[in-house]
Amino acid sequence: MSRRGRGARERITRAAATLFYRRGIHATGVDLLIHEAQVSKRTFYQHFSSKTELVETYLRNIEESGGSPLERRLDLADLAPRERMLAIFDVSAITRFRGCPFHNAAVESAGELDGVDEIVREHKRWFADRLARVATEAGARDPYLLAQQVLVVFEGATALATSVGDTGPIVHARSAAAQLIDSACQAA
């Protein structure tokens, strides 16, 4: 069913954001995207030359909004720097945790979608830089090292939580991150 009028690109990107995250990139075909966006195949291809271009747009849109919902917690202005670093681990129990959309895209790309892989690498560097800035504010002796350590714990926890379908690993990772932060900031 096609829906005429303005807003087709927005409907396509909104459908992609929901479907790519919930179902995965490869499991979401163009036919499902056009059905959910209520556009014709012709309209889809007028806005995106390929599904890969849509995947790249999907990832850029997430980055432009400040990252994934967990990553955006690093910017909570009402929290002290230490608490902002820990806030990225604050996740409630949910039925189906899908983790980081950038990590998911990298796994699905398997090195075959160069543009997607580059966006993921850029995003991860950007997030590490943000972590280092907050680590500096928290008083870390070596903010870069602390940022890398927290990033490894965060990425590992979200990947494991995705694999097991349970947010428990993120809860446990928060405790590990707190120890890293406290150790890095003692007598700095």
C-alpha positions in Angstrom: 0.0 0.0 0.0 1.6 3.3 -1.1 0.9 6.5 0.6 1.3 9.6 -1.5 2.6 12.9 -0.4 5.5 14.5 1.4 7.5 12.8 4.0 8.4 9.6 2.2 12.2 9.9 3.0 11.4 10.4 6.7 9.0 7.5 6.8 11.6 5.3 5.1 14.3 6.3 7.6 11.9 5.9 10.5 10.9 2.4 9.4 14.6 1.5 8.8 15.5 2.7 12.3 12.9 0.5 13.9 13.4 -2.6 11.7 17.1 -2.6 11.4 17.4 -2.3 15.2 14.7 -4.8 16.1 15.2 -7.4 13.3 18.7 -6.8 12.0 19.9 -5.3 8.8 20.1 -8.5 6.7 16.7 -9.8 8.0 15.1 -6.5 6.9 14.4 -6.6 3.2 13.5 -3.7 0.9 10.0 -5.1 0.5 9.4 -4.9 4.2 10.9 -1.4 4.4 8.6 -0.1 1.7 5.6 -1.8 3.3 6.3 -0.3 6.7 7.1 3.1 5.2 4.0 3.0 3.0 5.9 3.9 -0.1 6.4 2.3 -3.5 9.6 0.6 -4.5 10.1 3.5 -7.0 9.8 6.1 -4.3 12.2 4.1 -2.1 14.9 4.1 -4.8 14.3 7.8 -5.6 15.4 8.5 -2.0 18.1 5.8 -1.6 20.1 4.3 -4.4 20.5 1.1 -2.3 19.7 -0.5 1.0 23.4 0.1 1.9 22.9 3.8 1.5 19.9 3.6 3.8 22.0 1.6 6.4 24.6 4.4 6.3 21.9 7.0 6.7 20.4 5.1 9.6 23.8 5.0 11.4 24.5 8.7 10.7 21.1 9.7 12.1 21.9 7.8 15.3 25.2 9.5 15.6 23.7 13.0 14.9 21.3 12.4 17.8 24.2 11.8 20.2 24.6 8.0 19.8 22.6 5.1 21.1 20.3 5.8 24.1 22.9 4.4 26.5 25.7 6.5 25.0 23.6 9.6 25.2 23.6 9.2 29.0 27.2 10.4 29.0 25.8 13.9 28.3 23.5 14.1 31.3 24.3 17.6 32.5 22.7 17.1 36.0 25.2 14.3 36.9 28.8 14.5 38.1 31.4 13.2 35.6 31.9 9.9 37.5 28.1 9.3 37.5 27.8 10.2 33.8 30.4 7.6 33.0 28.4 5.0 35.0 25.1 6.1 33.6 25.9 4.5 30.3 25.5 1.2 32.1 22.1 2.0 33.6 19.7 -0.2 31.7 16.4 -1.7 32.9 15.5 -5.3 32.4 13.8 -5.7 29.1 12.5 -8.7 27.2 14.9 -8.4 24.2 18.0 -6.4 24.4 19.5 -5.6 21.0 22.6 -3.8 22.1 24.6 -1.2 20.2 23.3 -0.4 16.7 26.8 0.3 15.6 28.2 -3.0 16.9 25.2 -4.8 15.3 25.9 -3.1 11.9 29.6 -4.0 12.1 28.8 -7.7 12.8 26.3 -7.8 10.0 28.7 -6.1 7.6 31.4 -8.6 8.3 33.8 -6.3 6.6 31.8 -6.3 3.3 30.2 -2.8 3.5 33.1 -0.4 3.6 31.0 2.7 4.1 29.1 1.1 7.0 32.4 -0.1 8.6 33.9 3.3 8.3 30.9 4.9 10.0 31.1 2.4 12.8 34.8 3.0 13.3 34.3 6.8 13.3 31.5 6.5 15.8 33.5 4.3 18.2 36.5 6.7 18.1 34.0 9.6 18.7 32.5 7.8 21.7 36.0 7.0 23.1 36.9 10.7 22.8 33.7 11.7 24.6 34.5 9.2 27.4 38.0 10.6 27.6 36.6 14.2 28.0 34.4 13.0 30.8 37.2 11.1 32.4 39.3 14.3 32.4 36.4 16.1 34.1 36.3 13.2 36.7 40.0 13.8 37.4 41.5 10.6 35.9 45.3 10.5 36.0 45.2 9.1 32.4 41.9 10.0 30.9 42.6 8.2 27.6 43.5 4.9 29.3 40.4 5.1 31.5 38.2 5.9 28.5 39.6 2.9 26.6 39.0 0.6 29.6 35.5 1.8 30.2 34.8 1.4 26.5 36.0 -2.2 26.5 33.8 -3.0 29.5 30.8 -1.2 27.9 31.2 -2.8 24.5 31.8 -6.3 26.0 28.8 -6.0 28.3 26.4 -4.8 25.6 27.6 -7.4 23.2 27.2 -10.2 25.8 23.8 -8.8 26.8 22.7 -8.9 23.1 24.0 -12.5 22.8 22.3 -13.8 25.9 19.1 -11.7 25.6 19.6 -10.4 29.1 20.8 -7.1 30.5 22.5 -8.7 33.5 26.0 -8.4 32.0 25.5 -4.6 31.8 24.6 -4.5 35.5 27.7 -6.4 36.4 29.8 -4.3 34.0 28.7 -1.2 35.9 30.4 -2.5 39.0 33.6 -3.2 37.1 33.5 0.3 35.5 33.0 1.9 38.9 36.1 0.2 40.2 38.1 1.3 37.2 36.9 4.9 37.5 37.6 5.1 41.2 41.1 3.6 40.8 41.9 5.9 38.0 40.7 9.0 39.8 42.3 8.3 43.3 45.0 10.8 44.2 45.0 12.1 40.6 
